[in-house]
Amino acid sequence: MKKILVVGAAGSIGVHTVKYLLSEGKYEITILDLKNKEVFKRLKRFRKRVNILYGDVTDRVLMEALVKDQDYIIYLASAMPPLANMKKGLAMAIDYGGCENIVRAISYYNPKCHLFLASSTSVYKQIENPSVKSKLKLDEYDYFENAKIECEKLVKEKLKNYTIYRIPLVLSNPLEETFMYHGNRDDIMDVITKEDCAYAFVKGIKYSDKLNKKTFDLASSETIKYGDLLDKLLEINGLSFKYLLSRFFLEKNYYSPVCSDRDELEELLHYRNDYINVYYSRLKSKNKGRRFQKMLGNLLVNKK
């Protein structure tokens, strides 16, 4: 039975990755995340079926012990924007620091291990119709994007077995999980649901030989105007402090461009099963009790 380690398992993508791995019924699964009340709550459902460990990916000794016996590692841990781009060094400490520990451990103790690295399409910034072959143009203040690129470089230089997924804006539940609220309203964006993103990682394991030493841009079958997405979330979830921040205060510096090679991985894995309207329906069903907030949100939208 193949052994898989999921790092950052309590995140919106991580939880679904674990669920899909379990549904395969053929892996010994170990999951890792920081220990706090929210993480414990999100992972407790798996406690009888997987090995749950609480710890910090920046702990070199811990990562060396974990990596030695794994066949695959899915690395999802990350300091997410906007915080990652507000605090210099945060993304490098978490994203790159954790990646460095894993890469070192694989190189020294388990070179056959295959690493799946979660990167981001935000590294393309304002490049029109980019692809994995595009020349990146970053500046020193793009802390999150720089950390992701440094992680990619490290993996490519040091490992024999790896696959990199550049992930666009992830459509999760904004009332419960991290969601990017600092994009430009007029941007047409690539997006993906957390379910489809997780499924891409799980299916990637089956086809790891074909995906080895390659980088892919993930995306759903649809694109969306960012302002339309925000307005729809307001309509569904009601007036929120996060939404007001997105309208008035946060710097509009997050990009999720439409990639010219967005279908390449789909043609190999067929991981797309979700649609934006279905995503909206799930949010409506889950948040239907918030009638007063929804009413306020509808009023604000209608006044535009």
C-alpha positions, 0 to 999 in steps of 0.5 A: 500500500502506497504511503501519502503525506498531506501537508496543510491538510486542514485547509479548504483544498486539504480537507477534500484531498484527504476525503478523495484519497480515502475514497480511493481505499488504497493508500496509507494516509498521514496528514499534518497541520498546525495544532489549534482549535479550528484545525482540530475541529476540521480534522477530527472526522478523519481520526479513525482512518488516517494518521493525524499529526500536529506540527509545524512544517518549518520544524526540520527534525519533524519533517525529516522523520515524516518524509523518510517513509512516504511514496508521495507528498502533497504540499499545500501549506501556505501563508495566503494573501492578503496577509502574505503580501502585507508582512515581509518574510511571512511567505518565505518563512512558511511556504519556502521554509517548509518546502526547503525542509521537505526537499532536503529530507527527500534528497537525503533520505527518500529520493524516490518520493514524488512531491506535488507542490501547490503553487499559484497562477498569481505569479503571472501578474498582468501577463496576458494569456500566460502559460507555464512557459511565460517569462515571469515579471516580479518585483521585490514587494510581491512576497507571496508570488516570490515565495512560490517561485523560489519554491518551484526553483528549489524543487526543480533543482533538487528533486528527481520526482515532482509535479507543480500545480499553479492554482488559480483563485479557489472558490471556497466558502468565504464565511468559513475559509480563506478567500481572496478579496483583493482582486480588481473588479474588472479582471476576467479570472480563471477560478477553480472549486476546492473540490476540483483542485483536490481531485486534481492532486488525487488523480495526479498520483495515479498518473505521476509518471506522466506528470513527472518534472512538469508544471501545470496551470489548473482551471475550471471549465469556466472563467468569470469577471471578478466583480460579478463573483463578488456581487454574487457572494454578497447576494448569497452571504449578505453584507460582510466586513470582508466584502466592504474591505474588498470594495474600499480598502484592500489593495487590488493586487491579486491576479488569477489570469486566464491561462492559455494552457488551462486545459492541458492538465484536464486533457490528461486527468479529467479532473473537472467535475464542478461548475460555478453555478453549482458552487453558488447553489452549495453556498445558498444551501449552506447559508440559507439561514442568514436571511437578514444579512442576505436582505442587506446584501441584496439591497446594496447590490440593487442600489448600484 
